[in-house]
Amino acid sequence: MMEERHADSQNTVVEDQDTWHELAIMDPVDKPHLVHKDSEDQEALLLNGAKHPEHRPLLVSFALEEFEFPSSVCLEEMPLFPQWHLPLKLMAILMALTFLYTFTRDVLQPFVSQSRSDFYKIPILVMNKTLPWTAISLLALVYLPGLLAALLQLHRGTKYSSFPGWLERWMSMRKQLGLLAFFLAALHAIYSLCYPMRRSYRYKLLNWAYQQVQRNQEDSWVADDVWRMEIYVSLGIMGLGLLALLAISSLPSISDALNWREFTWMQRSLGYAALVLCTAHALVYGWRKWVEPKHYVWYTPPSFILASLLPATVLLVKAVLLLPCLDRRLGQIRRGWESPRPPRGRGVTEKDSL
């Protein structure tokens, strides 16, 4: 979720593979000012920005109205949020897959097997399972490339080698993935707060009360369900709070006020703490459902099991890398140590020895 600092990919590798921060492109102290549209230097700079949008000169010190642009500059051809294209596509794909899976289990299966129409669940219930599943998957994808980079450094025994292009691109969009994860998690919290306001919930509450009277049951307290609800709601609130802190720390005004050690600690320690809390939130939500056969409709596992696989894998790999033998070697590599390599010359064969 947070911006990552630039480093020379050929000679040095950023030691913190787990940050989501990028260097701010625009100096916050720069004051925007208007320029004359007939200035040749400014027109050349604008044309260069249109041809090479990565330079983004219009975001540095200019505040222009549309009529002030030179006629040779076409605003429609300038890219719109280019760094967000791939993260948004990935989020859309994950949301589509999780929505179809949840729709199949919670809506289509009762309709086909029991002729029961549960299509009213789509706007709230199905979406409220899709949002957290996608959010925790995006959060795991924020930290997974850093772990892959660490494993690659251990395998090569050096930090003085560039990462593959796909890994560098993945690491460069961690800020966007993290912010999207926080956005979906916040939506999940709002959706959950709306549960008691649903008309269907009120009807179900009346039915439960009537069934309790029919059974002549005075107390419907179930301690197991009470503890489950209390624990997983508490874990979810704490996880969302940490994600909010990480999102706030990505703001340029906040990150500029922190030194590198403080920023790294927040992004690494609090980020993994948030991932642990969110994973525990999903697992406690499931409670004993993973061993009850009735929850495996059409031989498919409950959604919380699949949602927990990727973050649990990330946490497991991180725990392995924290082992003293691997953590010590990784620290040496990031401080500049290189493993000795055998000479690249032709090896001595039996014929040569004779």
QUIPEBEL-V523790 format. One record per residue. N is the residue number from 0. RES is the residue in one small letter. OMEGA is omega as a letter, one per 20 degrees, with the letter a starting at -180 (none if undefined). D_LAST is the distance of its C-alpha to the last C-alpha in Angstrom with 1 decimal. Layout:
N;RES;OMEGA;D_LAST, N;RES;OMEGA;D_LAST
This chain:
0;m;a;62.9, 1;m;a;62.4, 2;e;a;61.1, 3;e;a;57.6, 4;r;r;56.6, 5;h;r;54.6, 6;a;r;51.2, 7;d;a;48.5, 8;s;a;46.3, 9;q;a;43.4, 10;n;a;43.2, 11;t;r;45.2, 12;v;a;46.2, 13;v;a;49.5, 14;e;a;49.1, 15;d;a;51.9, 16;q;a;50.8, 17;d;a;54.0, 18;t;a;56.7, 19;w;a;58.9, 20;h;r;60.0, 21;e;r;59.8, 22;l;a;61.0, 23;a;a;64.6, 24;i;a;65.0, 25;m;r;68.5, 26;d;a;69.7, 27;p;a;72.6, 28;v;r;74.5, 29;d;r;74.6, 30;k;r;78.1, 31;p;r;78.6, 32;h;a;80.7, 33;l;r;82.0, 34;v;a;80.9, 35;h;a;82.8, 36;k;a;81.8, 37;d;a;82.2, 38;s;a;79.7, 39;e;a;76.9, 40;d;a;74.3, 41;q;r;75.1, 42;e;r;75.1, 43;a;r;71.7, 44;l;r;70.4, 45;l;r;72.0, 46;l;r;70.5, 47;n;r;67.1, 48;g;r;67.6, 49;a;a;68.6, 50;k;a;65.5, 51;h;a;63.1, 52;p;a;64.6, 53;e;r;61.8, 54;h;r;63.3, 55;r;a;66.6, 56;p;a;68.8, 57;l;a;72.0, 58;l;a;71.1, 59;v;a;70.7, 60;s;a;74.1, 61;f;r;76.2, 62;a;a;79.0, 63;l;r;80.2, 64;e;a;82.7, 65;e;a;82.0, 66;f;a;84.5, 67;e;r;82.8, 68;f;r;79.6, 69;p;a;79.1, 70;s;a;79.8, 71;s;a;76.2, 72;v;r;74.9, 73;c;a;75.0, 74;l;a;75.0, 75;e;a;74.3, 76;e;r;70.9, 77;m;a;69.8, 78;p;r;67.7, 79;l;a;69.4, 80;f;a;67.4, 81;p;a;64.0, 82;q;a;62.1, 83;w;a;64.1, 84;h;a;63.5, 85;l;r;60.4, 86;p;r;61.6, 87;l;r;64.9, 88;k;r;63.4, 89;l;r;61.2, 90;m;r;64.3, 91;a;r;66.3, 92;i;r;63.6, 93;l;r;63.4, 94;m;r;67.2, 95;a;a;67.6, 96;l;a;65.1, 97;t;r;66.6, 98;f;r;70.1, 99;l;r;69.5, 100;y;a;68.0, 101;t;r;70.9, 102;f;r;73.5, 103;t;a;72.2, 104;r;a;72.4, 105;d;a;75.6, 106;v;a;77.7, 107;l;a;76.5, 108;q;r;75.8, 109;p;a;79.4, 110;f;a;80.9, 111;v;a;79.1, 112;s;a;79.3, 113;q;a;82.6, 114;s;a;84.4, 115;r;a;84.7, 116;s;r;84.8, 117;d;a;82.8, 118;f;r;82.4, 119;y;a;84.2, 120;k;a;81.1, 121;i;a;79.2, 122;p;a;80.6, 123;i;a;80.1, 124;l;a;78.3, 125;v;r;75.6, 126;m;a;75.1, 127;n;r;74.9, 128;k;r;72.0, 129;t;a;70.3, 130;l;a;70.6, 131;p;r;68.9, 132;w;r;66.2, 133;t;a;65.3, 134;a;a;65.8, 135;i;r;63.4, 136;s;r;60.8, 137;l;r;61.0, 138;l;r;60.9, 139;a;r;57.7, 140;l;r;56.2, 141;v;a;56.9, 142;y;a;54.5, 143;l;a;51.9, 144;p;r;50.1, 145;g;r;49.8, 146;l;r;48.0, 147;l;r;45.7, 148;a;r;44.9, 149;a;r;44.2, 150;l;r;41.8, 151;l;r;40.1, 152;q;r;39.7, 153;l;a;38.3, 154;h;a;35.8, 155;r;a;34.7, 156;g;r;35.0, 157;t;r;37.0, 158;k;a;40.4, 159;y;r;39.4, 160;s;a;39.1, 161;s;r;41.8, 162;f;r;43.1, 163;p;a;43.4, 164;g;a;46.6, 165;w;r;48.3, 166;l;r;47.8, 167;e;r;49.1, 168;r;r;52.1, 169;w;a;52.7, 170;m;a;52.7, 171;s;a;55.0, 172;m;r;57.7, 173;r;r;57.9, 174;k;a;61.1, 175;q;r;62.8, 176;l;a;61.6, 177;g;r;62.8, 178;l;r;66.2, 179;l;r;66.6, 180;a;r;65.8, 181;f;r;68.5, 182;f;a;70.9, 183;l;r;70.5, 184;a;r;70.7, 185;a;r;74.0, 186;l;r;75.3, 187;h;r;74.4, 188;a;r;76.4, 189;i;r;79.4, 190;y;a;79.3, 191;s;r;79.2, 192;l;a;82.3, 193;c;a;84.1, 194;y;a;83.8, 195;p;a;87.3, 196;m;a;89.0, 197;r;r;88.1, 198;r;r;91.1, 199;s;r;88.9, 200;y;r;88.1, 201;r;r;91.8, 202;y;r;92.6, 203;k;r;89.8, 204;l;r;91.1, 205;l;r;94.6, 206;n;r;93.2, 207;w;r;91.3, 208;a;r;94.5, 209;y;r;96.5, 210;q;r;94.0, 211;q;r;94.2, 212;v;r;98.0, 213;q;r;97.8, 214;r;a;95.6, 215;n;a;98.0, 216;q;a;95.1, 217;e;a;96.2, 218;d;r;92.9, 219;s;a;89.9, 220;w;r;87.6, 221;v;a;84.0, 222;a;a;82.0, 223;d;r;78.7, 224;d;r;79.4, 225;v;r;80.9, 226;w;r;77.9, 227;r;a;75.5, 228;m;a;77.6, 229;e;a;78.0, 230;i;a;74.3, 231;y;r;72.9, 232;v;r;75.6, 233;s;r;74.9, 234;l;r;71.1, 235;g;r;71.8, 236;i;r;74.1, 237;m;r;71.6, 238;g;r;68.8, 239;l;r;71.0, 240;g;r;72.1, 241;l;r;68.5, 242;l;r;67.8, 243;a;r;70.9, 244;l;r;69.6, 245;l;r;66.3, 246;a;r;68.2, 247;i;a;70.5, 248;s;r;67.6, 249;s;r;66.2, 250;l;a;69.3, 251;p;a;68.6, 252;s;r;71.5, 253;i;a;70.2, 254;s;r;66.5, 255;d;r;67.3, 256;a;a;69.1, 257;l;r;66.1, 258;n;a;63.1, 259;w;a;59.6, 260;r;r;59.2, 261;e;a;62.6, 262;f;r;61.9, 263;t;r;58.4, 264;w;a;59.9, 265;m;a;62.6, 266;q;a;60.4, 267;r;a;57.7, 268;s;a;59.7, 269;l;r;62.9, 270;g;r;61.1, 271;y;r;59.1, 272;a;r;62.3, 273;a;r;64.2, 274;l;r;61.5, 275;v;a;61.7, 276;l;r;65.5, 277;c;r;65.7, 278;t;r;63.3, 279;a;r;65.3, 280;h;r;68.4, 281;a;a;67.2, 282;l;r;66.1, 283;v;r;69.4, 284;y;r;71.3, 285;g;r;69.8, 286;w;a;70.5, 287;r;a;70.5, 288;k;a;70.5, 289;w;r;66.8, 290;v;a;67.6, 291;e;a;70.9, 292;p;a;70.6, 293;k;r;73.6, 294;h;r;71.8, 295;y;a;69.2, 296;v;a;71.4, 297;w;r;69.9, 298;y;r;66.8, 299;t;a;65.9, 300;p;r;65.3, 301;p;a;67.7, 302;s;a;66.9, 303;f;r;66.3, 304;i;r;63.3, 305;l;a;61.6, 306;a;a;62.7, 307;s;a;61.1, 308;l;a;57.6, 309;l;r;56.2, 310;p;r;57.6, 311;a;r;56.6, 312;t;r;53.0, 313;v;a;53.0, 314;l;r;54.4, 315;l;r;51.8, 316;v;r;48.9, 317;k;r;50.6, 318;a;r;51.0, 319;v;a;47.3, 320;l;r;46.4, 321;l;r;48.8, 322;l;a;46.8, 323;p;a;45.8, 324;c;a;42.1, 325;l;a;42.3, 326;d;r;45.2, 327;r;a;43.6, 328;r;r;40.4, 329;l;r;42.5, 330;g;r;44.6, 331;q;a;41.6, 332;i;a;40.4, 333;r;r;43.9, 334;r;r;44.1, 335;g;a;41.1, 336;w;r;38.1, 337;e;r;34.9, 338;s;r;32.2, 339;p;r;28.7, 340;r;r;26.5, 341;p;r;22.7, 342;p;a;21.5, 343;r;a;21.8, 344;g;a;18.6, 345;r;a;15.9, 346;g;r;14.0, 347;v;r;10.3, 348;t;r;8.9, 349;e;r;6.5, 350;k;r;5.3, 351;d;a;5.4, 352;s;r;3.8, 353;l;none;0.0
